[in-house]
Amino acid sequence: MDIKPEILNRKIKSYEKDMIAFARDMVRIPSFSCQEGKLVERIKKEMIKAGFDRIKIDSMGNIIGFIGKGKTKLMIDAHIDTVGVGDPKAWKIDPFAGVFKNGAIYGRGATDQKLSMVSMVYAGKAIKELGLGKDYTYIAVGSVQEEDCDGLPLLHIINKEKIKPDFVVLTEPTNLAVYRGHRGRMEMKVTVKGRSCHASAPERGDNAITKMSYIVQEIDRLNKRLKNDKFLGKGTVAVTFTEAKTPSLNAVPDECVIYLDRRLTVGETLKSSVKEIESLPSVKKFKAKVEVLQYDAVSWTGLKVGQEKYFPTWVLPENHKLVQAGAEAGKASLGKMPVVDKWVFSTNGVASAGRLGIPTIGFGPSNEVYAHTVNEFMPVEHLLKAASFYACIGEFLTSK
């Protein structure tokens, strides 16, 4: 990198007041999946202020800011949608007040993960003001609907909008570590049919719930023997929801359905996972139907979107140039070599790396343990260090 890390970090530090104000505004604007429009407009306003060369809001509602015209295209992504708040009484602070105290910002989305956008926007400002980014194009993405369907927004940007990066950095929380992969996942549905009758004489019918109970037990046993990977960990399968159809509470149910969350480690695929369930003795015996679920929704722009609920596993080798560039950028921003690890949960990397094979890593502020909790917060110090990382990783990447 041509510029000294201390100069870059000093420049980022000079933005601190503006970054805090922007972050507090972002928390104050609810942005549940498919309802991100107002936040997109707020981000656009800040991108203009930061001096982005071009800003695009695509047909799905993702906001994309561009700096530079270099050959290498580096995409930095933060999903700006959040989950709901759950029970409001469980929160000690108003989740949408944008509270700033003790050096941190509190509220829904502070950790997971829209406040990473603050670091990305001000990294762009630093790139412009310090004359960085001569050899690459910096693309800052605020993606929508990730909480509902991870990967879908990046697939839209790359496949539909034809904005294809050479490298991707995801800004999901990593506690300022460099992450290079995570297990994939998929959602399945298993349906068993029975025959209804009056519950006073259950022997006249064929109880679908009873049949399903055998399948559930076999799925629990299957979970114990799934593949294990040294780095990503073990594949898992869990029954997460069940429902039954019955004429009344005094009748034997004629249909039972269970839903499965399947986490996929290296070597496990959609086909292999469906086959594992279809091959269970009780599934065969009771002629159960196994399906992969479909996601269908309407974006805040009115665009209808959807895909199969399969999100592939991905991992990037530790010696890959993007991982190495991430380690160097981490050292520049943190003053020490960062930890290199993996996420426990799933991210937009299922699209960029899992489906499209684009080299992808993660580096994000805050700790993932606070994601989806009533204790979400973002240390301002993390925002500053992440901004420094995003501003300089392209320099290390294109100097190799």
LINHUZI-V330294 format. One record per backbone hydrogen bond with DSSP energy under -1.0 kcal/mol. CO is the residue of the C=O (numbers start at 1). NH is the residue of the N-H. E is the energy in kcal/mol with one decimal. If there is no record, write none. Layout:
co/nh/e
CO/NH/E
CO/NH/E
This chain:
co/nh/e
4/8/-1.8
5/9/-3.1
6/10/-1.8
7/11/-2.1
8/12/-2.5
9/13/-2.3
10/14/-1.5
12/15/-1.8
13/16/-1.6
15/19/-2.6
16/20/-2.4
17/21/-2.0
18/22/-2.3
19/23/-2.6
20/24/-2.5
21/25/-1.9
22/26/-2.3
23/27/-2.0
24/28/-1.7
31/82/-1.6
32/35/-2.5
36/40/-2.2
37/41/-1.8
38/42/-1.6
39/43/-2.6
40/44/-2.4
41/45/-1.9
42/46/-1.6
43/47/-2.6
44/48/-2.3
45/49/-1.9
46/50/-2.1
47/52/-2.2
54/66/-3.0
56/64/-3.1
58/61/-1.0
62/58/-2.2
63/142/-3.1
64/56/-3.0
65/140/-2.7
66/53/-1.6
66/54/-1.4
67/138/-2.8
72/137/-3.2
73/166/-2.6
73/167/-1.7
74/139/-2.8
75/169/-2.8
76/141/-3.1
77/171/-2.2
78/143/-2.0
82/33/-1.1
87/90/-2.0
88/91/-1.3
94/97/-1.8
95/108/-1.5
99/106/-2.7
101/104/-1.7
103/380/-2.6
104/101/-2.2
105/378/-2.6
107/110/-2.0
109/115/-1.1
113/116/-1.6
114/117/-1.5
115/118/-1.1
116/120/-2.1
117/121/-2.6
118/122/-2.1
119/123/-1.7
120/124/-1.7
121/125/-1.6
122/126/-1.9
123/127/-2.4
124/128/-2.1
125/129/-2.6
126/130/-2.4
127/132/-2.1
135/72/-1.2
137/74/-2.7
138/67/-2.1
139/76/-3.2
140/65/-2.9
141/78/-2.5
142/63/-2.1
143/80/-3.0
145/149/-2.2
149/152/-1.7
151/155/-2.3
152/156/-2.2
153/157/-2.4
154/158/-2.6
155/159/-2.8
156/160/-1.8
156/161/-2.1
157/163/-2.1
167/75/-2.7
168/361/-2.0
169/77/-2.6
170/363/-2.6
178/341/-2.6
179/362/-2.6
180/316/-3.0
181/343/-1.9
182/314/-1.8
184/264/-2.5
185/311/-3.2
186/262/-2.6
187/293/-2.4
188/260/-2.7
189/291/-2.6
190/258/-2.2
191/289/-2.5
192/256/-2.3
195/206/-2.8
197/252/-2.8
198/201/-1.9
201/204/-2.2
202/205/-1.6
206/195/-2.3
207/211/-1.8
208/212/-2.3
209/213/-1.9
211/215/-1.2
212/216/-2.6
213/217/-1.7
214/218/-1.8
215/219/-2.2
216/220/-2.1
217/221/-1.7
218/222/-2.3
219/223/-2.1
222/225/-1.5
227/235/-2.9
229/233/-1.7
233/229/-1.6
236/263/-2.4
238/261/-2.5
241/259/-2.4
243/257/-3.2
245/254/-1.6
245/255/-1.1
248/251/-1.4
250/199/-3.2
253/208/-1.8
254/194/-3.3
255/245/-2.4
256/192/-2.7
257/243/-2.4
258/190/-2.6
259/240/-2.7
260/188/-2.0
261/238/-1.9
262/186/-1.8
263/236/-1.7
264/184/-2.5
265/268/-2.1
269/273/-2.1
270/274/-2.3
271/275/-2.3
272/276/-1.8
273/277/-1.4
274/278/-2.7
275/279/-1.9
277/280/-1.4
280/284/-2.2
281/285/-2.8
282/286/-2.4
283/288/-2.2
289/191/-2.5
291/189/-2.7
293/309/-3.0
295/307/-1.6
297/305/-2.8
299/302/-2.3
303/299/-3.1
305/297/-2.5
307/295/-3.2
308/310/-2.2
309/187/-1.9
311/185/-2.7
314/182/-2.0
317/320/-1.8
320/324/-2.4
321/325/-2.4
322/326/-2.3
323/327/-2.1
324/328/-2.0
325/329/-2.5
326/330/-2.4
327/331/-2.1
328/332/-2.1
329/333/-2.1
330/334/-2.8
331/335/-2.0
339/178/-2.9
341/180/-2.3
347/350/-1.7
348/351/-1.8
348/352/-1.5
349/353/-1.7
349/354/-2.5
351/356/-2.2
352/358/-3.2
359/168/-2.2
361/170/-3.0
362/179/-2.6
364/174/-1.4
364/176/-2.4
366/175/-2.7
367/370/-2.0
368/371/-1.6
370/373/-1.6
376/107/-1.9
378/105/-2.3
379/383/-1.5
380/384/-2.0
381/385/-2.1
382/386/-2.7
383/387/-2.1
384/388/-1.9
385/389/-2.0
386/390/-2.7
387/391/-1.8
388/392/-1.3
389/393/-2.0
392/396/-1.7
393/397/-2.5
394/398/-2.2
